[in-house]
Amino acid sequence: MKKSVIGFTLAGALLVGGYATTSLAADNDKSGSTEFSPEKRVMKMKGYDHFGGFFKGNSEDLLEKAKKLGINTKDKDAETLMKEIRDVQIKKEAKELGIKTSGKDIETLAEEVQLAKLQEKAKDLGISTKDKDAAELHEAIHLAQLKKEAKKLGISTDGKDAETLRQDIHLTSLNKKAKELGISTDGKDIQTLQQEVMAASIKKEAKELGITVDGKEIRELAHEVTSAHVKAEAKKLNITIDGKAIPEIAFEVQEKKVQNLAKQLGISTKDKTTKELIQAIQEKDADKLKELKDDDFFLPFGKGVFGPGGHHGGVRHFEGGKPFGGASSGAEIKLKMHEENPVETRNEI
C-alpha cells in the first residue's frame, strides 16, 4: 500500500516545475472535502489522459506520436498536435468501447468514454451502475477502494464516509510506519509525527545506500538518497545516465519497468505507449500491475503530469529532463508534500 520514502521523493523529482509545490501538494492532501466533491472529480477526469505517455518536453516525441497515429505534422505547433492526438485517441478509444462516434463533438465523446470506463470499473467492484452519472460512479468506486484499503489495515468501515476513511487510513498508516521506525507517537500531533517519520525514513535509507547523514539537512539528504537510488536502478536496467537529469532518468526507469513486465506477460510492446502497456497489463494480470504500482518508480498517470487538472490543457512539459530555472528540487518539492501527507493510500483509479 505504501511507497518507501524513495517513492515519495521520486514523485517530486519527476514532477518538477514551478507549479509542482502547490498543485502536487493539493493533489496529495486528502484532508480537504472540496477536492473530493463529485463535481471536482468529474472536472479533473473529463477528457482523461489520452496522451498515454510522456513527451518529456521533447518535440521529437510529439512528432513521432502524431505520425504513428497518421496525423500530418506539417506547419503545426505543439499545442495543435497535442489537441489532434487527443482527438484521435478519444475516437479510437470510443470505438473500442463500442461507442458510436458519428455526429458527436470530441467533448461529448470524451464524456461518454469516461462514463463507459467508470461503468466497467464499477461492475468489476460489484457496484450498481443503474441511474448513476460519472460523478456518482467515481465517488462510489472511490469509497469502495477506500473500504478495501481500510480493511487491509484492520480499520472498521461501518457507517464511515470517504473523508473519515481517508483520515483513518492516513493516521493508521502513519502510526504503523512510526512504530516500524521506533518512533514514539505519545503526545504528538499528526504534523510532528509526519515530520519525524519523514526524517527517520530518509536517514534510514541513506544509511542503507552508504550515504553519510551527519551534519546534513533533511532536504539535502533526501536529494542525495533520491539521486543514488535512481542511478542504481538505471544501472540495473542498462539505462545510460550521461548528460541526463534525475527526473529524466527516473522516467526512463519507470518506462523500462513497464516494458519489461509487459514482455514478461507476453504482451507486445511494439508501437505502444507506456499508458497503453499499463492498460494491457491491467487487463491481463491486475495483481502484477499492483506489484508494479507498489514500486518506488511507479507514478499514477494523469495525476498532475498532464495539462490543467491532468487533462484538457495538454501536456505539462519539463524541459527534456533538464532542471527548471527557479524551481525547487524534486526532493524539496516532495518533502513539502510529505509534511502535508506522507502516506499514500493509492485510492486513485
FENWO-V891962 format. One record per run of one state. SS is the DSSP state (h for helix, s for strand, l for the rest). FROM is the first residue (numbers start at 1). TO is the last residue. If there is no record, write none. Layout:
BEGIN
[[SS/FROM/TO] [SS/FROM/TO]]
END
This chain:
BEGIN
[[l/1/4] [h/5/14] [l/15/19] [h/20/28] [l/29/33] [h/34/36] [l/37/37] [h/38/45] [l/46/58] [h/59/68] [l/69/77] [h/78/96] [l/97/105] [h/106/124] [l/125/133] [h/134/152] [l/153/161] [h/162/180] [l/181/189] [h/190/208] [l/209/217] [h/218/236] [l/237/245] [h/246/264] [l/265/273] [h/274/284] [l/285/285] [h/286/293] [l/294/305] [s/306/306] [l/307/307] [h/308/310] [l/311/314] [s/315/315] [l/316/329] [h/330/341] [l/342/349]]
END
